[in-house]
Amino acid sequence: MACELVECCQFFKDNMKDLPKAAEYIQNKLCFGDYQSCNRYQIYKENSGENAPFELCSDDQDAVRKVKQCMLKKQHCQEGAAEKKEE
């Protein structure tokens, strides 16, 4: 089972874009494996992207915010597709 955030995770978009082999390795290990141990996943699940703990770096807080925005956008697209099917 893959992490629900895999399509929206800014870690790969922001930090790993120049390291595709390393990104692939990490994704296989975490995103498609032990994603529950990923800090960004844990933060997202614990806080739903809101009120991120103060000890996070500002980059981490921003990443959680971006993930939440992406997930909401994804959810909105899925709901829109479901509504069109019903019509």
Contact map, one row per residue, 1 for C-alpha under 8 A:
111000000000000000000000000000011000000000000000000000000000000000000000000000000000000
111101000000000000000000000000111010000000000000000000000000000000000000000000000000000
111111000000000000000000000000110011000010000000000000000000000000000000000000000000000
011111100000000000000000000000000000000000000000000000000000000000000000000000000000000
001111111000000000000000000000000000000010000000000000000000000000100010000000000000000
011111111000000000000000000000100000000000000000000000000000000000000000000000000000000
000111111000000000000000000000000000000000000000000000000000000000000000000000000000000
000011111100000000000000000000000000000000000000000000000000000001100110000000000000000
000011111111100000000000000000000000000000000000000000000000001001100000000000000000000
000000011111111000000000000000000000000000000000000000000000001001100000000000000000000
000000001111111100000000000000000000000000000000000000000000001000000000000000000000000
000000001111111110000010000000000000000000000000000000000000000000000000000000000000000
000000001111111110000000000000000000000000000000000000000000000000000000000000000000000
000000000111111110000000000000000000000000000000000000000000000000000000000000000000000
000000000111111111000000000000000000000000000000000000000000000000000000000000000000000
000000000011111111110110000000000000000000000000000000000000000000000000000000000000000
000000000001111111110010000000000000000000000000000000000000000000000000000000000000000
000000000000001111110000000000000000000000000000000000000000000000000000000000000000000
000000000000000111111110000000000000000000000000000000000000000000000000000000000000000
000000000000000111111111000000000000000000000000000000000000000000000000000000000000000
000000000000000000111111100000000000000000000000000000000000000000000000000000000000000
000000000000000100111111110000000000000000000000000000000000000000000000000000000000000
000000000001000110111111111000000000000000000000000000000000000000000000000000000000000
000000000000000000011111111100000000000000000000000000000000000000000000000000000000000
000000000000000000001111111110000000000000000000000000000000000000000000000000000000000
000000000000000000000111111111100000000000000000000000000000000000000000000000000000000
000000000000000000000011111111110000000000000000000000000000000000000000000000000000000
000000000000000000000001111111111000000000000000000000000000000000000000000000000000000
000000000000000000000000111111111110000000000000000000000000000000000000000000000000000
000000000000000000000000011111111111110000000000000000000000000000000000000000000000000
011001000000000000000000011111111110000000000000000000000000000000000000000000000000000
111000000000000000000000001111111110000000000000000000000000000000000000000000000000000
110000000000000000000000000111111110000000000000000000000000000000000000000000000000000
000000000000000000000000000011111111110000000000000000000000000000000000000000000000000
011000000000000000000000000011111111110010000000000000000000000000000000000000000000000
001000000000000000000000000001000111110011000000000000000000000000000000000000000000000
000000000000000000000000000001000111111011000000000000000000000000000000000000000000000
000000000000000000000000000001000111111111000000000000000000000000000000000000000000000
000000000000000000000000000000000000111111100000000000000000000000000000000000000000000
000000000000000000000000000000000000011111110000000000000001001100000000000000000000000
001010000000000000000000000000000011111111111000000000000000000000000000000000000000000
000000000000000000000000000000000001111111111100000000000000000000000000000000000000000
000000000000000000000000000000000000001111111111100100000000000100000000000000000000000
000000000000000000000000000000000000000111111111100000000000000100110000000000000000000
000000000000000000000000000000000000000011111111100000000000000000000000000000000000000
000000000000000000000000000000000000000001111111000000000000000000000000000000000000000
000000000000000000000000000000000000000000111111111100000000000000000000000000000000000
000000000000000000000000000000000000000000111111110000000000000000010000000000000000000
000000000000000000000000000000000000000000111011111100000000000110110000000000000000000
000000000000000000000000000000000000000000000011111100000000000010000000000000000000000
000000000000000000000000000000000000000000000010111110000000000000000000000000000000000
000000000000000000000000000000000000000000100010111111010000100100000000000000000000000
000000000000000000000000000000000000000000000000001111110000000000000000000000000000000
000000000000000000000000000000000000000000000000000111111000000000000000000000000000000
000000000000000000000000000000000000000000000000000011111000000000000000000000000000000
000000000000000000000000000000000000000000000000000111111111100000000000000000000000000
000000000000000000000000000000000000000000000000000001111111100000000000000000000000000
000000000000000000000000000000000000000000000000000000011111110000000000000000000000000
000000000000000000000000000000000000000000000000000000011111111000000000000000000000000
000000000000000000000000000000000000000100000000000000011111111100000000000000000000000
000000000000000000000000000000000000000000000000000100011111111110000000000000000000000
000000000000000000000000000000000000000000000000000000000111111111000000000000000000000
000000001110000000000000000000000000000100000000000000000011111111100000000000000000000
000000000000000000000000000000000000000100110000100100000001111111110000000000000000000
000000000000000000000000000000000000000000000000110000000000111111111000000000000000000
000000011100000000000000000000000000000000000000000000000000011111111100000000000000000
000010011100000000000000000000000000000000010000100000000000001111111110000000000000000
000000000000000000000000000000000000000000010001100000000000000111111111000000000000000
000000000000000000000000000000000000000000000000000000000000000011111111100000000000000
000000010000000000000000000000000000000000000000000000000000000001111111110000000000000
000010010000000000000000000000000000000000000000000000000000000000111111111000000000000
000000000000000000000000000000000000000000000000000000000000000000011111111100000000000
000000000000000000000000000000000000000000000000000000000000000000001111111110000000000
000000000000000000000000000000000000000000000000000000000000000000000111111111000000000
000000000000000000000000000000000000000000000000000000000000000000000011111111100000000
000000000000000000000000000000000000000000000000000000000000000000000001111111110000000
000000000000000000000000000000000000000000000000000000000000000000000000111111111000000
000000000000000000000000000000000000000000000000000000000000000000000000011111111100000
000000000000000000000000000000000000000000000000000000000000000000000000001111111110000
000000000000000000000000000000000000000000000000000000000000000000000000000111111111000
000000000000000000000000000000000000000000000000000000000000000000000000000011111111100
000000000000000000000000000000000000000000000000000000000000000000000000000001111111110
000000000000000000000000000000000000000000000000000000000000000000000000000000111111111
000000000000000000000000000000000000000000000000000000000000000000000000000000011111111
000000000000000000000000000000000000000000000000000000000000000000000000000000001111111
000000000000000000000000000000000000000000000000000000000000000000000000000000000111111
000000000000000000000000000000000000000000000000000000000000000000000000000000000011111
